[in-house]
Amino acid sequence: MDTSDREHMAHALRLAENGLYTTDPNPSVGCVLVVDGGIVGEGWTAPAGGPHAERVALAQAGAQARGATAYVTLEPCSHTGRTGPCTAALIEAGVARVVCAMLDPNPLVAGSGGRLLQEAGIAVETGMLASEAEELNRGYLARMRRGRPWVRSKLAVSIDGRTALANGRSRWLTGPAAREDVHRWRARSSVVLTGIGTVLADDPALDARLEDAGAAVLQPARAILDPTLRTPPNAKTLSLPGNVLIFATEASDDRAAALAAAGARIERVSGTSRCNLGEVMRRLAGLEYNEIWVEAGPTLNGALLSEELVDELVVYFAPTVLGSDARGMFDLGELARLDDAPRFRFEDARLIGDDLRVICRPLVRREK
């Protein structure tokens, strides 16, 4: 594979980004069809039920697709779901070569797409810009590989790592650019997750609101960890479009009925005073949710961290200091040794308006 291959795959990855807010539960995929160095068709995956990227590009190319090279950011599907298999469409169109960034770990595909193409006489090459393709669909890939979503915890903090004053006030700690950035992360997420403490204290909406009024967004579901169903039926998030799930361990049927009437879906999980977090994540994966965006207080963030369920921290540092009496980021309990402290590696750091956004991932983790 040469420089032009990299350029065309990079273009396919940019196309795939157009579907980040709309394709759930499917991955965001881009496809470019090239003949003699020129693009004859391109596209990205439509919302669930619509055509995949390959079919969009093939429809644009028409007869010009014969003999083309197809650059696809994920192995073409080989099974019939809401749409027909893309491998069949590529074979029928007479494509000569397929370059895919990575194989699809979905058990319904998992190499069979490439194999079917090769059996039809089409040259198949994989691995071009694979790490970039991984980043694009972290949640989908995590759900397919390990049976639970990709979990990002968002925190807005002062320079000294405090999330709110001792009296609980934190609005607004970060500036408008950081808040807009948060809404973009929400928009690409499958679920915005919080705890009952945050709901009772702040009554958050938890929806995705983008400044670009024309942007298509599939609203993320909202999930509340509420062991005894203390969520008020008139909570703001229940009145908004989209699914709301409330995870509970024990509660009266009357409370469950009132919340169901308000539009919530009640999910029972094991646990006593707290929901079994591993079970929550497995249930969310079973519902085909790929990326979880956590906006919560130190209790839930600490519990997720302690159980090694956080895949990524997205921390917005505001240029202010709140002092030692202000509230912290994680309730972890007392650590006896530095070796017991969770460790991370920095992935990215950049200014977002007047605030600093830092993204980091666990340095060492065991899969759960």
C-alpha atoms as one frame of an Amber mdcrd trajectory, in Angstrom:
protein
   0.000   0.000   0.000   1.322   3.429  -0.969   0.825   7.100  -0.094  -2.331
   7.387  -2.174  -3.818   4.466  -0.234  -3.210   6.339   3.018  -4.752   9.510
   1.606  -7.894   7.735   0.465  -8.256   5.889   3.779  -7.778   9.142   5.688
 -10.564  10.597   3.560 -12.782   7.605   4.390 -12.124   8.167   8.094 -13.144
  11.825   7.772 -16.341  10.728   6.057 -17.026   8.263   8.864 -16.923  11.095
  11.395 -20.098  12.465   9.790 -21.988   9.562  11.333 -20.696   9.887  14.892
 -23.932  11.454  16.159 -26.407   9.286  14.273 -25.393   5.666  13.588 -25.869
   4.002  16.993 -25.926   1.079  17.623 -24.009   0.574  14.380 -20.405   1.724
  14.015 -19.565   4.914  12.128 -18.026   3.792   8.837 -16.764   5.658   5.776
 -16.150   4.359   2.258 -14.388   5.805  -0.785 -14.411   4.227  -4.269 -11.429
   5.100  -6.454 -10.677   4.416 -10.126  -7.351   5.507 -11.679  -6.691   7.812
  -8.746 -10.048   9.585  -8.948 -12.960   9.270  -6.538 -16.111   7.929  -8.209
 -18.198   7.380  -5.084 -18.102   8.048  -1.358 -20.343   7.879   1.682 -20.819
   7.102   5.331 -23.210   4.920   7.284 -26.775   6.193   7.548 -28.790   5.958
  10.789 -29.775   2.415  11.809 -31.987   0.858   9.176 -30.469   2.952   6.395
 -27.701   1.982   3.969 -24.161   1.292   5.140 -21.248   3.364   3.866 -20.360
   0.900   1.094 -23.866   0.937  -0.353 -24.026   4.734  -0.250 -20.733   4.962
  -2.143 -21.760   2.271  -4.650 -25.055   4.034  -5.363 -23.158   7.245  -6.073
 -20.633   5.518  -8.325 -23.103   3.426 -10.321 -21.416   1.597 -13.206 -18.118
   3.373 -12.463 -17.641   1.088  -9.452 -16.534  -1.775 -11.715 -12.795  -2.284
 -11.279 -12.603   0.250  -8.440 -10.669   0.081  -5.188 -12.912   0.474  -2.153
 -11.393   2.064   0.950 -13.506   1.147   3.986 -12.817   2.030   7.612 -14.223
  -1.294   8.894 -14.465  -4.754   7.337 -17.596  -4.949   5.136 -20.457  -6.838
   6.761 -21.293 -10.338   5.535 -24.662 -10.897   7.207 -28.208  -9.674   6.737
 -29.426  -7.383   9.500 -31.570  -4.315   8.927 -29.881  -4.145   5.522 -28.314
  -6.703   3.186 -24.623  -7.669   3.363 -22.197  -5.113   1.954 -19.923  -7.898
   0.721 -22.644  -8.989  -1.712 -23.073  -5.414  -2.946 -19.317  -4.979  -3.525
 -19.089  -8.290  -5.377 -22.113  -7.510  -7.556 -20.722  -4.066  -8.409 -17.470
  -5.618  -9.678 -15.092  -3.906  -7.281 -11.547  -5.168  -7.881  -9.857  -4.393
  -4.564 -10.947  -3.652  -0.997  -8.693  -1.922   1.521 -10.163  -1.937   5.030
  -8.656  -0.286   8.066  -9.499  -3.143  10.423 -11.477  -6.330  10.835 -14.894
  -6.187  12.467 -14.924  -8.117  15.795 -18.691  -8.614  15.552 -19.114 -12.431
  15.720 -21.449 -12.163  12.716 -18.524 -10.806  10.659 -15.118 -11.431  12.306
 -13.140 -12.019   9.103 -15.923 -13.605   7.073 -16.463 -10.380   5.122 -12.913
 -10.327   3.835 -12.983 -14.049   3.179 -16.121 -13.831   1.018 -14.585 -11.005
  -0.992 -11.399 -12.993  -1.584 -13.394 -16.055  -2.633 -15.055 -13.836  -5.245
 -11.638 -12.892  -6.642 -11.382  -9.479  -4.984  -8.022  -8.462  -3.514  -8.375
  -7.615   0.189  -5.866  -5.736   2.339  -6.288  -4.737   5.990  -4.488  -2.613
   8.578  -4.318   0.789   6.873  -4.715   3.498   9.591  -6.036   0.859  11.982
  -5.368   2.851  15.169  -7.336   5.818  13.811 -10.207   3.503  12.926 -10.103
   2.063  16.459 -10.520   5.525  17.984 -13.536   6.235  15.814 -15.573   3.296
  17.132 -14.177   2.628  20.608 -17.596   1.846  22.044 -18.790  -0.520  19.340
 -15.488  -2.393  19.380 -15.491  -2.651  23.191 -19.043  -4.001  23.204 -18.210
  -6.633  20.610 -14.904  -7.696  22.170 -15.686  -7.764  25.876 -19.466  -7.489
  26.202 -19.631  -4.058  27.811 -19.514  -0.482  26.520 -16.681   2.037  26.520
 -17.035   4.231  29.620 -15.922   7.868  29.709 -16.169   9.854  32.943 -16.371
  13.598  32.513 -15.298  15.932  35.305 -15.218  19.728  35.459 -12.747  20.789
  38.152 -10.657  23.625  39.494  -6.890  23.653  39.173  -6.723  22.017  42.611
  -9.029  19.192  41.517 -12.253  20.333  43.173 -15.644  19.845  41.549 -17.806
  22.138  43.690 -17.796  24.347  46.751 -18.498  22.738  50.108 -22.120  23.898
  49.783 -22.424  22.055  46.459 -22.395  25.059  44.133 -20.504  24.477  40.886
 -22.422  26.331  38.173 -20.644  27.386  36.080 -17.133  26.245  36.941 -15.987
  25.962  33.326 -16.625  28.341  30.449 -19.043  28.213  27.501 -16.540  26.619
  25.096 -15.974  23.692  27.468 -19.727  23.272  27.967 -20.233  23.211  24.212
 -17.503  20.591  23.944 -19.320  18.470  26.536 -22.461  18.544  24.411 -20.487
  17.230  21.431 -19.284  14.329  23.581 -22.837  13.709  24.738 -24.039  13.732
  21.136 -21.642  10.950  20.110 -22.450   8.877  23.203 -25.092   6.166  23.423
 -25.968   6.908  27.047 -25.426   9.759  29.496 -25.169   8.134  32.933 -25.557
   9.766  36.324 -26.498   8.914  39.899 -29.574   9.771  41.916 -27.572  12.248
  44.011 -26.913  14.402  40.944 -30.552  14.178  39.847 -31.843  15.320  43.241
 -29.250  18.082  43.612 -29.196  19.542  40.089 -32.215  18.166  38.136 -30.059
  17.957  34.968 -31.474  17.572  31.466 -28.618  15.290  30.273 -29.534  15.710
  26.602 -27.230  16.817  23.769 -27.680  20.402  22.614 -25.411  21.515  19.783
 -25.034  25.114  18.687 -25.251  23.986  15.050 -29.030  23.946  14.703 -28.793
  21.891  11.512 -26.713  19.081  13.015 -28.440  15.704  13.014 -28.218  14.090
  16.447 -29.628  10.825  17.705 -30.284  11.832  21.305 -28.414   9.640  23.785
 -30.417   7.642  26.255 -30.214   8.855  29.852 -29.502   6.365  32.618 -29.888
   7.002  36.349 -28.500   4.750  39.074 -31.258   4.968  41.665 -31.366   1.902
  43.951 -34.627   2.788  45.740 -36.315   4.848  42.980 -36.098   8.312  44.508
 -36.179   9.985  41.080 -39.079  12.493  41.025 -41.610  11.709  38.254 -41.371
  15.387  37.246 -37.554  15.295  36.833 -36.508  17.406  33.865 -34.769  14.573
  32.039 -38.006  12.525  31.966 -39.794  15.233  29.999 -37.313  15.277  27.104
 -37.250  13.155  23.925 -35.274   9.918  24.062 -35.084   6.882  26.316 -34.596
   7.116  30.074 -33.475   4.057  32.031 -33.529   3.928  35.808 -31.498   1.162
  37.433 -32.882   0.063  40.793 -32.192  -2.693  43.303 -35.362  -2.549  45.364
 -38.347  -0.222  45.371 -42.101  -0.185  45.749 -44.279  -1.056  42.788 -46.054
   2.294  43.202 -42.832   4.243  42.648 -41.918   2.076  39.680 -45.376   2.566
  38.172 -45.216   6.349  38.634 -41.831   6.593  36.935 -42.900   4.261  34.133
 -45.942   6.472  33.572 -43.563   9.442  33.330 -41.667   7.685  30.541 -38.862
   5.829  32.328 -37.843   2.230  31.773 -37.107   0.528  35.098 -34.202  -1.925
  35.050 -33.764  -4.154  38.111 -30.205  -5.118  39.024 -28.588  -6.755  42.018
 -27.171  -4.776  44.919 -28.381  -3.210  48.136 -27.658   0.455  48.776 -25.785
   0.624  45.453 -26.425  -0.892  42.062 -24.075  -3.628  40.879 -22.062  -1.566
  38.406 -20.714  -4.501  36.426 -24.252  -5.755  35.935 -25.372  -2.290  34.850
 -22.676  -2.177  32.189 -23.505  -5.642  30.911 -27.177  -4.703  30.711 -26.361
  -1.557  28.745 -24.268  -3.635  26.338 -27.173  -6.053  25.962 -29.326  -3.108
  24.937 -26.739  -2.340  22.199 -25.363   0.820  23.791 -21.767   1.458  22.745
 -20.407   4.532  24.553 -21.307   5.658  28.068 -20.721   9.268  29.101 -20.707
   9.649  32.888 -21.619  12.968  34.506 -21.780  12.323  38.220 -20.396  13.168
  41.612 -17.433  11.735  43.533 -19.394   8.754  44.902 -20.286   7.216  41.533
 -17.011   8.268  39.880 -15.078   6.743  42.756 -17.045   3.498  42.573 -16.543
   3.177  38.828 -12.823   3.818  39.237 -12.509   1.347  42.106 -14.154  -1.387
  40.053 -11.941  -0.592  37.032 -14.919   0.247  34.859 -13.612   3.597  33.626
 -11.954   3.431  30.207 -11.306   7.132  29.842 -11.333  10.290  31.932 -12.238
  13.568  30.252 -11.307  16.318  32.709 -11.906  20.045  32.160  -9.658  22.177
  34.359 -10.964  25.680  35.024  -8.330  28.349  35.824  -9.490  28.815  39.410
  -8.815  27.423  42.892 -11.581  26.322  45.278  -9.549  25.254  48.312  -9.334
  22.211  50.555 -12.920  22.446  51.896 -14.411  22.116  48.412 -15.631  18.771
  47.066 -13.232  16.329  45.421 -13.339  14.239  42.258 -13.365  10.651  43.506
 -14.540   9.035  46.716 -12.036   6.182  46.961 -11.624   5.826  50.687  -8.214
   5.931  52.318  -5.310   4.452  50.355  -2.557   2.898  52.448   0.107   2.862
  49.725   0.875   4.897  46.635   0.999   1.626  44.723  -2.734   1.235  45.435
  -3.593   4.455  43.595  -5.130   4.109  40.116  -2.678   5.242  37.471  -3.333
   6.735  34.058  -1.545   7.759  30.907  -2.215  11.102  29.253  -3.721  10.782
  25.778  -4.469  14.401  24.933  -4.366  17.891  26.421  -5.659  21.052  24.782
  -7.188  24.424  25.559 -10.957  24.607  25.107 -11.695  28.300  25.417 -10.202
  29.380  28.747 -10.206  25.845  30.162  -7.791  22.934  29.769  -9.223  19.594
  28.649  -7.156  16.543  29.571  -7.983  13.027  28.374  -6.357  10.049  30.051
  -6.808   6.284  30.176  -5.937   3.662  32.783  -2.296   2.640  32.618  -2.970
  -0.909  33.702  -6.382  -2.554  33.754  -7.924  -5.949  33.800 -10.961  -6.616
  31.644 -14.271  -7.103  33.428
